[in-house]
C-alpha cells in the first residue's frame, strides 16, 4: 500500500480514501497499522483535523475518543485471541511525540515474542521490524482486518442497548 493517504491520514479517512480504515467510530476512525510485526496492531485516529492532543477536545468528545479507544482495544483483543492461541494482552497508548494529530495505538502482545522485548514497550523492538517488507500491511492481513472489523461491529451500541448511565456521584467526580 502506497500513496498520498499517509501524508493526510485523517483527511483521507474523512473522504473515504484511507485504505487502512476498518470502521468509523463515534469520535474517530479505527485503522489497521501500516506495520504488522505484532499482528492486529491498530490505531484510533481522531476525526477532527487539527486536534493534536486529547486536551484539545471538549470533555464530551474526549470521553468519546477514550471510549472508542477501549472499543478498538477490546475488538483487537477478541480477534487476536481467536486467531492466535499465544495471544497475551493488549497495550493501549496515546503518545503524540511524532505525528501531529491525536491518535491511540493498540498493540496486541503474544507469548511468541522474542524474550528480550516481550516485557518491554513495543517501541524498543529493533528498527528493522518497523520497515521490513515481510511485516508491511498487505493482502495477507485481510482475514485479520475482517476479524477486527467483525469484533468492532459486535461491540457497537445498538438502540436496544443504551449506554450505561453513571450514578450521580461518579458523574460529579468526572466533572471535577
N, C-alpha and C positions, 0 to 999 in steps of 0.2 A: 504494500500500500504506500503510495507516494502522492504528493500533490500539495496544493496550497492550503488545504484544510488544516495542516499542522501549524501554520502561522496565525490562524484565527479559529481556534477550536470552538469557542463559544458562538461566534457569528455563523460559522458553517453549521453548527448544530441547530441554531435557530432557523436557518434556511433549509434544513434537511439535507445538507451536503457533507456532513461529517460521517464517514463510513464506520467509525468506531461506536456510534451511538447504539446502545442496547434498548433503552426506553427513556421516555420523557417522564420525569417525576414532578413532584409539586414545586420544588424550588431549584431544579436543575436537571441535568442530563446524566444518566448512568452510562458510562462508556467503558469498553474493554480497553485495557492498556496496550500501548504500541509494542511492548516487550512482554514476553510470557515465559521467562525462565522460572517463574513461580506461576503455574497455570491457574488462571482465574483472576489474575491481577486486574483490578478495575479502578476507575476513578469517577468521582462525582464532580461534575463541572457546574458551577453556579450558572444560572440562566440570565444574568444581568451583566452585559459587558461593562467594564469599568470598576466592578466590585473587586477589590484587591484582598480584603481581609474580612473575616467573619463579623467584626465590629462595624463594618461599613453598612451592614444590613440593619433595617429596623428589627426590633426584638422578635416580632411575629415571623418575619422571613428567616431570621437567624434560627429560630426553633424549627421551622420547616426544613431548612437546609440540614440541620443536625438530625432531624427525623429521617430525611432522605438518606443520609449517610448510614444511619442504623439499618434502614431497609435494604440498601445495597449490600452492606456488610453481612446481613443475615442471608440474603439471596446467594452471595458468593459462598458463604459457609455451607448452606444446604446443598448447592450444586457441587462444590468440591468434595464434600463428604460422600455424596452419592457416587461421584466419578472416580475417586481415589481413596482406597481404604487407609492410606498413610496420611490423610489429612489430619492436622493437629488443631489449628486455630486460625483466627483472622486477626490481623493487626490493622487498626484504623489510625490514620494520621492526617492532620491539617498542618502543613508546614509553611508554604508560601515563600520559600527562600530563593527560588529560581524563576518560576513562572509568575507573571504579574497579574494573576487572576485567582480568585478564590476557588480552591478545589480540595478534595479529600481523597487520599489514597486508601485503597482497600487491598491489603496483601494477604493472600492465603499462605499459611505455613504448613510444612509437611515433615514427616519423620525421615524421609529420604534426603533431606538437605544435607550438604556437607557439614561434618561435625564442627569445623572451625567457624561456621557462620550461622548455624541453626538457632542459636540463642541470642544472636546479635541483631541490631536493626538491619533491615534489608539493604539499606544504603551502603553497608560495608561489604556487600558482595563485590567480587572483582569486577573492574570496569568492563572487561571483555564480555561479561554476561549481558550487559546492557546493550551492546551493539552487535552481538553475534547473529548472523543470518538465521541460524537454527532456532533462535528464540524470538524472532520477529513475528508479529501478528500476521496471520495468513489463513488460507482456507483450511489448514489442518486444525484450526481452532473453532471451526463452525459449530461443532457439537457442544463445545464449552460455552460458546456465545448463546446458543439455543437454551442450554440448561440454566444459565444465569437469567436469561430473559424470562423463561418459564417460571422460575422462582420469584422474580420480581412481580410477575403477573399474579401469582398466588398470594403475594403479600400486599397487594393493592387494596386499599379500603373500598368497601362496597356500600351502597346505600343501606343494606341490611346490617352492616357492621359499623356503626358510628364510632368516631374516635372516642377514646376514654376521656371523661371529664376529670379534672383534678379536684380533689377535696379543697375546700376553701383555704385551709392552712398551707397546702402545697402551692396553690396559686399565689397567695400572698408572698411566700418565700421566694418564688421565682421572679417577682417584680421588684425585689429589693436590690 
